[in-house]
């Protein structure tokens, strides 16, 4: 057989050669480091017989080596569960960005955190014994017989069958049919930890049974595990869902529906501040803000192409009973096109910049919903600019400048640019016009190169109608999200027959630029909550000042006088006049992450001063009330950036 290596070399091997044989033919040191391989991009076990194809040797210290380790740990987890609970049923198993998981179903009570100690002990026994993990092959009928009492594994076996054969990994008395690869023995899982459990719908569909997903992580060294646990603790402390609950920002009620958040007063205040900021900013940059309906005739989305390319992410149409089908909009662009088409446009009108905080609805699977960052109802900071072809580059640069300015105001510094292209090997997902794609992708790349900005390129991440620039940011949970985007679109102007009258008096076709500066209000609030760890800067904080009287009888009136003076200047302030000890009130203000706490007693009342404590600081400072107001005003004028 012939195997092709990453450097392009092609070598012949005896039929039945394994990854270990191939590695040994290169060097003994590589054979010692090898843990598995990849044949044509798919994992293969170290001792699995190979066939013709492209081969990669995977070593334990590589990213793929870590993934293989986590798959192995999942096999060990499943085997331990089988030993402890012989009647447990298994759903899907796999890896995440930071570890592994397995879904289970148990009739006499799901596996919970109370079971972690004995589950960990059983896994440790298997690991210490270095139990062999055997790559096994079954006829389909044999495999089905093995899993006949487990409806989930029965479905998995049928799905994984190839030419009447099913492959798996056997460890002790359990055969796992879900993991694509496993190391030679359980002893390779040096250190591990069972982390948590959570509900997970079978196949990710809310119409299916809810299973119990058990999460864990594993590494070759204790130091690596300790670092990961520290990272996870930090992620937990930054998780916007945890902070949102502690600060009473939002909640999701299952009685109403998954992915439909309620904004509590604190969260609504943050959102409203962001909305006012971005509208004022965009208006100052020449955008005209509009309101458009959240419902539209389904024909509008058929014309735009969303119905063909995006239907699985749209809610079912509503039949109005008279032949009209209305759709909850998944995008705002067709609505803004209608505004463009409302009047005859001249080249003198362009660029025409239309913006809206547009509410949209998308059918996200229940398993993908996450707090505010992934929801079914969202409000997008959306904008569409209609330009002449020779205005594209200048408008693209201008939009990017606006984006960078907004990021500066919010103190967002950790991001990178991604140029998102169509996948040339999977073109059916995209509008079929090779010339348009080549032209628009070339134009986008040239603009970025001209600006001298660093970026990376990603095929398959484009919108169906055109390439785009995405701004990628890290979430507290370690994932990556698109925060902002600028997209070139030659397609929709064609589909909607958009026109403008040129200087020559003839009709011409405009180009459309889609852009979202601060994403959706939901995702952006989630991102900021995690970035600031709930300690929002003064201008964004739901409560900016807490005033605490030392003695309720003697100092409350003065406290209220100060609060009234601040409130008259739109400062979000309250007086803590509860019958509690002053120390408790101060600690509570810190827990609630209020930027400024003012303590007022006899001296402050007599001298017209305030004693100020900033959030996160132990020391206090007594100053004139007017001086404190200057500090507040500076925070608001500079968006709380100390360098300004």
TORFINU-761051 format. One record per residue (C-alpha): y, z, x. Coordinates in steps of 0.5 Angstrom, whole numbers, padded with zeros to 4 digits, always signed. Example, Ala and Ser with C-alpha at 12.3 -4.5 7.8 and 13.67 -1.06 7.14 Angstrom:
<lodos>
-0009+0016+0025 -0002+0014+0027 
</lodos>
This chain:
<lodos>
+0000+0000+0000 +0007-0001+0002 +0013+0004+0002 +0020+0003+0003 +0024+0009+0006 +0032+0010+0005 +0034+0007+0011 +0031+0000+0009 +0024+0000+0013 +0018-0002+0010 +0011+0001+0012 +0004+0000+0010 -0001+0006+0009 -0008+0007+0007 -0009+0007-0001 -0009+0014-0003 -0004+0017+0002 +0000+0023+0000 +0007+0025+0001 +0004+0030+0007 +0001+0024+0010 +0007+0020+0010 +0011+0026+0013 +0006+0027+0018 +0006+0020+0020 +0014+0021+0022 +0014+0027+0025 +0010+0034+0025 +0016+0038+0024 +0018+0034+0018 +0011+0035+0015 +0012+0042+0016 +0019+0042+0013 +0017+0037+0007 +0016+0041+0000 +0015+0035-0004 +0017+0027-0005 +0021+0022-0009 +0017+0016-0011 +0022+0011-0014 +0027+0017-0015 +0022+0021-0019 +0019+0027-0016 +0012+0027-0013 +0008+0033-0011 +0006+0034-0004 -0001+0032-0004 -0001+0027-0010 -0003+0020-0009 +0002+0015-0008 +0003+0008-0010 +0007+0002-0008 +0015+0004-0008 +0021+0007-0005 +0019+0014-0002 +0024+0020+0000 +0021+0026+0003 +0024+0032+0000 +0025+0038+0005 +0026+0046+0002 +0033+0046+0005 +0036+0040+0001 +0038+0040-0006 +0032+0037-0009 +0028+0042-0005 +0032+0047-0009 +0030+0044-0015 +0023+0043-0014 +0023+0051-0012 +0026+0052-0019 +0021+0048-0022 +0015+0052-0019 +0019+0058-0021 +0018+0056-0028 +0011+0054-0027 +0010+0061-0025 +0014+0064-0031 +0010+0060-0036 +0003+0063-0032 +0005+0070-0032 +0007+0069-0040 +0000+0066-0041 -0003+0072-0038 +0001+0077-0041 +0001+0074-0048 -0005+0069-0049 -0002+0067-0056 +0005+0065-0054 +0007+0058-0055 +0011+0054-0050 +0017+0049-0052 +0021+0046-0046 +0021+0048-0039 +0026+0046-0034 +0032+0047-0029 +0039+0048-0030 +0045+0048-0025 +0043+0055-0022 +0036+0056-0024 +0030+0055-0029 +0028+0057-0036 +0022+0056-0041 +0022+0056-0048 +0017+0061-0052 +0015+0062-0059 +0011+0069-0060 +0009+0070-0068 +0009+0078-0066 +0016+0078-0064 +0020+0074-0059 +0020+0076-0051 +0026+0080-0050 +0030+0084-0044 +0025+0090-0046 +0019+0085-0043 +0023+0083-0037 +0020+0089-0032 +0013+0087-0034 +0014+0080-0034 +0017+0081-0027 +0011+0085-0024 +0006+0080-0027 +0010+0074-0023 +0011+0078-0017 +0003+0079-0017 +0002+0072-0018 +0007+0070-0012 +0004+0075-0007 -0003+0073-0008 +0000+0066-0006 -0004+0063-0012 -0005+0055-0012 -0002+0051-0016 -0006+0045-0017 -0004+0038-0020 -0008+0036-0025 -0010+0029-0029 -0013+0029-0036 -0015+0024-0041 -0010+0025-0047 -0016+0027-0052 -0017+0033-0046 -0010+0035-0046 -0009+0035-0053 -0015+0040-0054 -0012+0044-0049 -0006+0045-0053 -0009+0045-0060 -0006+0051-0062 +0001+0050-0060 +0005+0045-0064 +0010+0044-0059 +0006+0043-0053 +0002+0038-0057 +0008+0034-0058 +0010+0034-0051 +0003+0032-0049 +0004+0026-0053 +0011+0024-0051 +0008+0025-0043 +0002+0021-0044 +0002+0014-0040 -0004+0009-0041 -0008+0015-0044 -0007+0020-0038 -0003+0026-0038 -0001+0030-0032 +0001+0037-0031 +0000+0043-0026 -0005+0049-0027 -0004+0056-0025 -0009+0061-0026 -0011+0060-0033 -0005+0056-0036 -0003+0048-0035 +0004+0046-0035 +0005+0039-0038 +0013+0040-0037 +0015+0041-0030 +0015+0034-0026 +0014+0037-0019 +0011+0044-0016 +0010+0046-0009 +0003+0048-0007 +0003+0055-0008 +0006+0060-0012 +0008+0064-0006 +0013+0059-0004 +0017+0062-0009 +0020+0068-0004 +0025+0071-0008 +0027+0071-0016 +0030+0074-0022 +0029+0074-0029 +0036+0074-0032 +0037+0073-0039 +0034+0071-0046 +0038+0066-0051 +0036+0062-0057 +0035+0055-0057 +0033+0050-0062 +0027+0046-0061 +0029+0039-0058 +0036+0042-0059 +0036+0040-0066 +0039+0046-0071 +0034+0043-0076 +0028+0045-0072 +0025+0052-0070 +0029+0057-0066 +0025+0059-0060 +0027+0064-0055 +0029+0061-0048 +0028+0065-0042 +0033+0064-0036 +0031+0066-0029 +0033+0064-0021 +0029+0063-0015 +0031+0062-0007 +0027+0062-0001 +0032+0068+0002 +0034+0075-0001 +0041+0073+0002 +0041+0067-0003 +0039+0071-0009 +0044+0076-0008 +0050+0071-0007 +0048+0067-0013 +0047+0074-0017 +0054+0075-0015 +0057+0069-0017 +0054+0070-0024 +0057+0076-0024 +0064+0073-0023 +0062+0068-0028 +0061+0073-0033 +0067+0076-0032 +0071+0070-0032 +0067+0067-0038 +0072+0065-0044 +0067+0067-0049 +0067+0074-0046 +0074+0075-0045 +0075+0072-0052 +0072+0077-0055 +0075+0083-0051 +0082+0080-0052 +0080+0078-0059 +0082+0071-0058 +0077+0067-0063 +0071+0068-0066 +0065+0063-0069 +0062+0065-0076 +0055+0063-0077 +0057+0063-0084 +0062+0058-0083 +0058+0053-0078 +0057+0053-0071 +0063+0050-0067 +0068+0051-0072 +0072+0057-0068 +0077+0062-0072 +0083+0063-0068 +0085+0070-0068 +0093+0072-0067 +0092+0073-0060 +0089+0066-0059 +0093+0063-0064 +0099+0065-0060 +0097+0062-0053 +0095+0056-0057 +0102+0055-0060 +0105+0056-0054 +0101+0051-0050 +0103+0046-0056 +0110+0047-0056 +0110+0046-0049 +0106+0040-0048 +0110+0037-0054 +0117+0038-0051 +0115+0036-0044 +0112+0029-0047 +0118+0028-0051 +0122+0029-0045 +0118+0024-0042 +0119+0019-0047 +0114+0020-0052 +0115+0019-0060 +0110+0025-0063 +0107+0023-0070 +0102+0026-0075 +0096+0022-0078 +0091+0023-0082 +0084+0026-0080 +0080+0022-0085 +0080+0014-0085 +0076+0009-0088 +0070+0007-0084 +0072+0000-0083 +0077+0002-0079 +0072+0005-0074 +0068-0001-0075 +0073-0005-0073 +0075-0001-0067 +0068-0001-0064 +0067+0007-0065 +0062+0005-0071 +0057+0001-0066 +0058+0005-0060 +0060+0012-0062 +0056+0013-0068 +0051+0018-0066 +0057+0023-0065 +0060+0022-0071 +0059+0026-0078 +0056+0022-0084 +0061+0018-0088 +0063+0021-0095 +0062+0017-0101 +0068+0017-0105 +0064+0014-0111 +0068+0008-0112 +0065+0004-0106 +0070+0007-0101 +0067+0011-0095 +0071+0016-0091 +0070+0018-0084 +0072+0024-0081 +0076+0021-0075 +0072+0022-0068 +0078+0019-0064 +0086+0018-0065 +0087+0011-0062 +0085+0007-0069 +0091+0011-0072 +0096+0010-0067 +0094+0003-0067 +0096+0003-0074 +0103+0006-0072 +0104+0000-0067 +0102-0005-0072 +0107-0002-0077 +0113-0006-0075 +0114-0013-0071 +0114-0011-0063 +0119-0014-0058 +0118-0014-0051 +0124-0010-0051 +0120-0004-0054 +0115-0003-0049 +0113+0001-0046 +0112+0004-0053 +0109+0011-0052 +0106+0015-0058 +0103+0022-0058 +0100+0027-0063 +0096+0033-0063 +0091+0030-0067 +0085+0034-0070 +0078+0030-0069 +0071+0032-0071 +0065+0030-0067 +0058+0032-0069 +0055+0036-0063 +0048+0038-0063 +0048+0046-0064 +0045+0047-0057 +0051+0044-0053 +0056+0048-0057 +0059+0053-0052 +0065+0058-0055 +0072+0054-0055 +0070+0049-0049 +0065+0045-0053 +0066+0045-0061 +0065+0040-0067 +0073+0041-0069 +0078+0040-0064 +0085+0038-0063 +0087+0033-0058 +0093+0033-0054 +0093+0025-0055 +0097+0019-0053 +0097+0012-0053 +0102+0007-0049 +0103+0000-0051 +0105-0004-0045 +0106-0011-0042 +0101-0013-0037 +0106-0013-0032 +0108-0006-0034 +0101-0003-0033 +0101+0000-0026 +0108+0003-0026 +0106+0006-0033 +0099+0009-0030 +0103+0012-0024 +0108+0015-0029 +0103+0018-0033 +0099+0021-0027 +0106+0024-0025 +0107+0027-0032 +0100+0030-0031 +0101+0033-0024 +0108+0036-0026 +0104+0039-0032 +0098+0042-0028 +0104+0045-0023 +0107+0049-0029 +0100+0052-0031 +0099+0053-0023 +0092+0049-0024 +0090+0047-0017 +0083+0046-0016 +0081+0039-0019 +0079+0032-0016 +0080+0025-0019 +0074+0021-0021 +0075+0013-0023 +0070+0012-0028 +0067+0005-0029 +0061+0002-0033 +0054+0002-0031 +0053-0005-0029 +0045-0004-0030 +0046-0001-0037 +0052-0006-0040 +0049-0005-0047 +0053+0001-0048 +0060-0002-0046 +0064-0008-0049 +0061-0015-0047 +0067-0018-0043 +0065-0018-0035 +0072-0021-0033 +0076-0015-0037 +0071-0010-0034 +0072-0013-0027 +0080-0014-0028 +0081-0007-0031 +0077-0003-0026 +0080-0007-0020 +0087-0005-0023 +0085+0002-0023 +0083+0003-0016 +0089-0001-0013 +0094+0004-0017 +0090+0010-0014 +0090+0007-0007 +0097+0005-0008 +0099+0012-0009 +0095+0015-0003 +0090+0020-0008 +0083+0022-0006 +0078+0020-0011 +0071+0019-0012 +0068+0013-0016 +0062+0014-0022 +0059+0009-0025 +0057+0010-0032 +0062+0015-0034 +0067+0010-0037 +0069+0009-0044 +0066+0004-0048 +0072+0000-0048 +0075+0001-0041 +0075+0004-0034 +0079+0011-0034 +0081+0016-0029 +0078+0023-0030 +0081+0029-0027 +0075+0034-0026 +0075+0041-0026 +0070+0047-0025 +0068+0052-0030 +0067+0059-0029 +0060+0058-0031 +0059+0053-0025 +0059+0047-0029 +0064+0041-0029 +0069+0039-0034 +0074+0033-0035 +0080+0036-0037 +0085+0030-0037 +0084+0023-0037 +0088+0016-0037 +0084+0010-0039 +0086+0002-0039 +0084-0001-0045 +0084-0009-0046 +0079-0009-0052 +0082-0005-0058 +0089-0010-0057 +0084-0016-0058 +0080-0013-0064 +0086-0011-0068 +0090-0017-0066 +0096-0013-0063 +0102-0017-0061 +0109-0017-0058 +0114-0022-0058 +0116-0024-0051 +0122-0026-0047 +0120-0033-0048 +0120-0032-0056 +0112-0033-0056 +0107-0028-0058 +0103-0024-0053 +0098-0019-0053 +0099-0012-0050 +0095-0007-0046 +0093+0000-0049 +0093+0006-0044 +0090+0012-0047 +0091+0019-0044 +0090+0026-0045 +0094+0031-0041 +0091+0038-0043 +0085+0036-0046 +0084+0039-0053 +0087+0045-0055 +0080+0049-0055 +0078+0046-0048 +0084+0048-0045 +0085+0055-0048 +0078+0056-0045 +0079+0053-0038 +0086+0057-0038 +0082+0064-0040 +0077+0063-0035 +0082+0061-0029 +0087+0067-0031 +0081+0071-0032 +0084+0073-0038 +0091+0076-0035 +0095+0070-0037 +0102+0069-0034 +0108+0072-0038 +0110+0066-0041 +0103+0065-0044 +0101+0072-0045 +0100+0073-0053 +0103+0080-0052 +0108+0080-0046 +0111+0087-0046 +0108+0094-0049 +0113+0100-0049 +0110+0107-0049 +0115+0113-0051 +0113+0119-0047 +0114+0123-0053 +0113+0120-0060 +0119+0125-0063 +0124+0124-0057 +0123+0117-0055 +0120+0113-0060 +0127+0111-0063 +0129+0108-0056 +0123+0105-0055 +0124+0101-0061 +0131+0099-0059 +0129+0096-0053 +0123+0092-0057 +0128+0090-0062 +0133+0087-0056 +0127+0084-0053 +0124+0081-0059 +0131+0078-0061 +0130+0074-0055 +0123+0071-0057 +0119+0076-0053 +0113+0078-0055 +0113+0086-0055 +0110+0092-0059 +0111+0099-0058 +0105+0104-0058 +0107+0109-0062 +0100+0112-0063 +0098+0119-0063 +0094+0118-0056 +0095+0121-0049 +0100+0117-0045 +0095+0116-0040 +0090+0113-0045 +0096+0108-0047 +0097+0106-0040 +0090+0104-0039 +0089+0101-0046 +0095+0096-0044 +0092+0094-0037 +0085+0093-0041 +0089+0088-0046 +0092+0085-0039 +0099+0086-0042 +0104+0083-0036 +0109+0089-0037 +0108+0096-0039 +0115+0100-0040 +0114+0107-0040 +0121+0111-0043 +0122+0118-0043 +0128+0123-0042 +0131+0120-0036 +0130+0112-0038 +0133+0114-0045 +0139+0118-0042 +0141+0112-0036 +0139+0106-0040 +0133+0104-0036 +0126+0103-0036 +0120+0105-0032 +0116+0098-0031 +0109+0097-0029 +0106+0090-0028 +0099+0089-0030 +0094+0090-0024 +0099+0094-0020 +0098+0102-0019 +0106+0103-0017 +0111+0103-0022 +0119+0102-0021 +0125+0104-0025 +0130+0099-0026 +0136+0098-0031 +0134+0095-0037 +0138+0089-0036 +0135+0088-0029 +0128+0088-0033 +0130+0082-0038 +0132+0078-0032 +0125+0079-0029 +0123+0077-0036 +0127+0071-0036 +0125+0068-0029 +0118+0069-0031 +0119+0064-0037 +0124+0059-0034 +0119+0058-0028 +0113+0059-0032 +0111+0065-0028 +0110+0062-0022 +0112+0067-0016 +0114+0061-0011 +0120+0059-0016 
</lodos>
